[in-house]
Amino acid sequence: MPREVGVGPFEGQWPSDPRLDPALLAGGDRRNVVDAYRYWRMDAIVEDLDTRRHPFHVAIENFSHDLNIGSVVRTANAFLASEVHIVGRRRWNRRGAMVTDRYQHVRHHEDAQALAAWSKDRGLPLLGIDNLPGSVPLETTDLPMACVLLFGQEGVGLSDDARDACSKVLSIAQYGSTRSINAGAAAAIAMHAWVRRHEFGQLP
Ligand SMILES: C[S@@+](CC[C@H](N)C(=O)[O-])C[C@H]1O[C@@H](n2cnc3c(N)ncnc32)[C@H](O)[C@@H]1O
């Protein structure tokens, strides 16, 4: 029998915690959530996450329903980004998100200029992540505590508009023959660089 994720119906006297969901207590909780949130209502989980989100934001361009977007959202959830910003089409491919988008604040922007204006209003530097000409190494850049990390899409990478809107573009070192890694992998590396810097105090 394959091992099941999560927990079955709650056994014993039900706890009275209002954050718990009676339907989950009765039927079991097989969701992809950390054990500390077992049986919690979804809105209670979001409320709790909101008390400790990190001040970095993640943005990704969406012009071609890139499958990577879901994976970027899932990683943004894991590293507890403030918000995820989708730039371009409103419809995006949720498959790789594995429902994590429901625990995340997702904001839409029509284009890169709109995202840049939103970031500027909040004093958040907009940093592109791409290995385009003119980019500087992520590995030797001191990532700001509060910022927006903007990723491009498979094939084209960051659009010209997006590149122009960013104060800096940061590249991830590569050594093989491929031109790039996929956007989902790049997003995970960049977010983890933020975590190393601001949760663990590791200077570049
Ligand atoms: C598949 S890449 C395509 C773009 C790439 N500039 C090219 O010439 O092939 C899609 C996205 O992944 C991210 N990415 C991939 N490799 C990267 C790298 N080495 N450094 C920084 N970002 C990267 C960027 O956000 C990029 O826009």
Ligand as a Chemical Component Dictionary entry (heavy atoms), coordinates in Angstrom:
data_LIG
# 
_chem_comp.id                   LIG 
_chem_comp.type                 NON-POLYMER 
_chem_comp.pdbx_formal_charge   0 
_chem_comp.three_letter_code    LIG 
# 
loop_
_chem_comp_atom.comp_id 
_chem_comp_atom.atom_id 
_chem_comp_atom.alt_atom_id 
_chem_comp_atom.type_symbol 
_chem_comp_atom.charge 
_chem_comp_atom.model_Cartn_x 
_chem_comp_atom.model_Cartn_y 
_chem_comp_atom.model_Cartn_z 
_chem_comp_atom.pdbx_ordinal 
LIG C1  C1  C 0  14.464 29.707 -20.146 1  
LIG S1  S1  S 1  14.967 31.313 -19.592 2  
LIG C2  C2  C 0  15.129 32.125 -21.154 3  
LIG C3  C3  C 0  15.939 33.362 -21.279 4  
LIG C4  C4  C 0  17.402 33.381 -21.522 5  
LIG N1  N1  N 0  17.870 34.774 -21.397 6  
LIG C5  C5  C 0  17.917 32.855 -22.875 7  
LIG O1  O1  O 0  18.609 33.616 -23.544 8  
LIG O2  O2  O -1 17.669 31.714 -23.228 9  
LIG C6  C6  C 0  13.469 31.836 -18.831 10 
LIG C7  C7  C 0  13.646 32.613 -17.547 11 
LIG O3  O3  O 0  14.321 31.829 -16.576 12 
LIG C8  C8  C 0  15.160 32.642 -15.776 13 
LIG N2  N2  N 0  16.544 32.203 -15.972 14 
LIG C9  C9  C 0  16.935 31.124 -16.663 15 
LIG N3  N3  N 0  18.263 30.972 -16.596 16 
LIG C10 C10 C 0  18.738 31.999 -15.855 17 
LIG C11 C11 C 0  20.045 32.386 -15.420 18 
LIG N4  N4  N 0  21.129 31.687 -15.713 19 
LIG N5  N5  N 0  20.146 33.495 -14.680 20 
LIG C12 C12 C 0  19.063 34.216 -14.328 21 
LIG N6  N6  N 0  17.815 33.886 -14.707 22 
LIG C13 C13 C 0  17.641 32.795 -15.456 23 
LIG C14 C14 C 0  14.933 34.066 -16.233 24 
LIG O4  O4  O 0  13.948 34.686 -15.436 25 
LIG C15 C15 C 0  14.453 33.881 -17.668 26 
LIG O5  O5  O 0  13.710 34.988 -18.106 27 
# 
loop_
_chem_comp_bond.comp_id 
_chem_comp_bond.atom_id_1 
_chem_comp_bond.atom_id_2 
_chem_comp_bond.value_order 
_chem_comp_bond.pdbx_ordinal 
LIG C1  S1  SING 1  
LIG S1  C2  SING 2  
LIG S1  C6  SING 3  
LIG C2  C3  SING 4  
LIG C3  C4  SING 5  
LIG C4  N1  SING 6  
LIG C4  C5  SING 7  
LIG C5  O1  DOUB 8  
LIG C5  O2  SING 9  
LIG C6  C7  SING 10 
LIG C7  O3  SING 11 
LIG C7  C15 SING 12 
LIG O3  C8  SING 13 
LIG C8  N2  SING 14 
LIG C8  C14 SING 15 
LIG N2  C9  SING 16 
LIG N2  C13 SING 17 
LIG C9  N3  DOUB 18 
LIG N3  C10 SING 19 
LIG C10 C11 SING 20 
LIG C10 C13 DOUB 21 
LIG C11 N4  SING 22 
LIG C11 N5  DOUB 23 
LIG N5  C12 SING 24 
LIG C12 N6  DOUB 25 
LIG N6  C13 SING 26 
LIG C14 O4  SING 27 
LIG C14 C15 SING 28 
LIG C15 O5  SING 29 
# 
